Amino acid sequence: MNAGSARNSTHDEGQGQSIWVFIAAFVALAVVGLAALLIFGTPSGDTRSTKTASDVVPEHGSVTTTSVSQGPSGLGTADSSESSTTTTEAPASSPPSTLPNGDAAPEGTSKVLVTGDSLSLAFQIDPKELGSSPLAVVPPLRAAASGDGSLLAITIDCAQTTREQLAQVSVTESDTSIMVSAVVLVPIDALGCNPTAEPRVLIVPLKRPVGTRGVEVASVGTKLPRIDLKSLSGS
């Protein structure tokens, strides 16, 4: 009887020790897990606070900055790049070329050509209004120094009809004179000028001030060879 009681007591003590070992192991694992959580954090937590400025998408999204350069044909070519600061849209067509002094060329200018002491401006024309073979004519011209003498004011009056179109203006400088010429294209069925129409005035820069040089203009009404617009356009 005493031997059986001793065996039961030993068995109860073994079970109690096993339970405490299990509890101690569980607590140890829990402590290790909690420590890891506090030290390393959780990978599934909220990461918004760790974003840098470059990670944040602007409120209005990315925008396109477009730069325009002159192509060989005079038309603008656009190069687009992503930016998050501003938006610059390419114009529908390229702006007119600038004059040698940096000013904008007169309205309707299609090309500015500087050759030596000569400055030539070519202007846009509308072939539909001129017919196939318009007459090239030198219109009435006046030219005088403007401002401090570094600019030239060129006044162009009607040559033959209100439908004529300015095609070219040239200014050639020398040490003693300044020569101004212009060409207008006149349709064959010209109807005459409007006597009350305002003349066209162009302001162009000179390479140096007028000074004592004389200003001359091409002879009024000088007729030049007809221009075949169809052959020029390749049609």
SVG drawing of the C-alpha trace seen along z (x, -y; Angstrom):
<svg xmlns="http://www.w3.org/2000/svg" viewBox="-12 -113 43 115">
<polyline fill="none" stroke="black" stroke-width="0.4" points="0.0,0.0 2.8,-2.3 4.7,-1.4 1.6,-2.2 1.2,-5.6 4.8,-6.4 4.4,-5.5 1.3,-7.7 3.1,-10.6 6.0,-10.3 3.7,-10.2 1.8,-13.3 5.1,-15.2 6.3,-14.2 3.0,-15.5 3.3,-18.8 6.9,-19.3 5.9,-18.6 3.1,-21.2 5.4,-23.9 8.0,-23.1 5.4,-23.5 4.2,-26.8 7.7,-28.1 8.5,-27.2 5.2,-28.8 6.0,-32.0 9.6,-32.1 8.2,-31.8 5.7,-34.5 8.4,-36.8 10.7,-36.1 7.8,-36.8 6.9,-40.1 10.5,-41.2 10.8,-40.5 7.6,-42.4 8.8,-45.5 12.3,-45.4 11.6,-44.6 7.9,-45.7 5.4,-44.1 5.9,-44.0 2.2,-44.3 1.9,-47.6 1.0,-51.0 3.9,-52.3 2.5,-55.7 4.7,-57.4 7.9,-56.1 7.2,-57.6 9.6,-60.2 8.6,-63.2 9.6,-61.4 7.2,-58.6 4.2,-60.8 2.1,-61.4 1.2,-65.1 -2.5,-65.9 -2.9,-66.7 -0.7,-63.8 2.3,-64.1 2.3,-66.8 4.1,-67.2 6.6,-69.9 7.0,-70.4 9.9,-72.1 9.8,-73.3 12.8,-73.6 13.0,-74.7 13.2,-71.8 14.9,-72.1 11.6,-73.0 10.9,-75.8 8.2,-73.8 8.4,-73.2 9.4,-69.7 8.2,-68.9 10.1,-66.9 8.1,-65.9 9.4,-64.9 7.6,-64.0 7.7,-66.6 5.8,-67.3 6.2,-71.1 4.6,-72.9 2.9,-72.4 3.9,-74.1 1.9,-73.2 3.4,-73.4 1.8,-76.0 -0.3,-75.0 2.5,-76.2 6.0,-77.6 6.3,-81.3 7.8,-83.5 11.6,-83.8 13.1,-86.6 14.9,-89.6 18.7,-90.0 18.2,-92.3 16.0,-89.7 12.6,-91.4 9.8,-89.3 9.5,-89.4 6.6,-91.3 3.3,-89.5 3.0,-87.1 6.8,-86.6 7.7,-83.0 11.4,-83.4 14.2,-85.8 17.4,-85.6 20.6,-87.5 23.3,-87.4 26.3,-89.7 24.9,-93.3 21.4,-92.2 18.3,-91.4 15.4,-89.7 12.0,-88.9 9.7,-86.4 6.0,-86.5 3.3,-83.9 1.0,-84.1 -2.4,-82.5 -2.1,-81.0 -5.9,-80.6 -6.3,-84.4 -3.6,-84.9 -4.4,-82.5 -1.8,-80.4 0.4,-83.1 0.3,-86.4 2.3,-89.4 5.3,-90.4 5.4,-94.2 7.4,-96.7 4.9,-98.6 5.2,-102.3 7.7,-102.5 8.9,-105.0 11.6,-104.4 13.0,-106.5 15.1,-106.1 13.2,-105.3 14.0,-105.9 17.8,-106.4 18.5,-105.6 19.2,-101.9 15.7,-101.0 14.2,-101.6 10.5,-102.2 9.3,-100.9 5.9,-102.0 4.3,-99.9 1.4,-101.3 -1.0,-99.6 0.5,-98.8 -2.5,-97.7 -5.2,-96.0 -6.5,-95.4 -6.0,-91.7 -2.3,-91.9 -0.1,-90.1 3.3,-91.2 5.8,-88.5 9.2,-89.9 11.1,-92.9 14.8,-93.4 17.2,-95.9 20.8,-96.1 23.3,-98.3 26.6,-99.8 29.0,-102.4 27.2,-105.2 23.6,-104.1 20.7,-101.9 18.7,-100.3 15.1,-99.1 13.0,-97.0 9.8,-95.0 7.7,-92.7 4.0,-92.2 2.1,-89.5 -0.9,-90.8 -3.6,-88.5 -4.3,-88.9 -7.9,-90.1 -6.8,-93.1 -9.6,-95.4 -7.7,-98.5 -6.6,-99.9 -8.7,-101.3 -7.7,-104.9 -8.6,-105.0 -6.8,-101.9 -4.0,-102.3 -0.5,-101.4 1.5,-98.6 4.4,-99.7 7.3,-97.4 10.0,-98.1 13.3,-96.4 16.7,-96.7 19.9,-97.9 23.4,-96.6 24.5,-100.1 22.6,-103.4 21.7,-105.3 24.0,-108.2 24.8,-110.2 23.9,-107.4 21.1,-108.0 18.1,-105.8 16.9,-104.7 13.9,-102.7 13.3,-100.5 11.5,-102.2 7.7,-102.1 5.8,-99.9 8.8,-98.0 7.4,-94.7 9.2,-91.5 8.7,-88.1 5.5,-86.3 5.6,-83.7 4.1,-80.3 2.8,-79.2 1.7,-75.8 5.3,-75.0 6.6,-76.2 4.2,-74.0 5.0,-71.0 1.3,-70.6"/>
</svg>
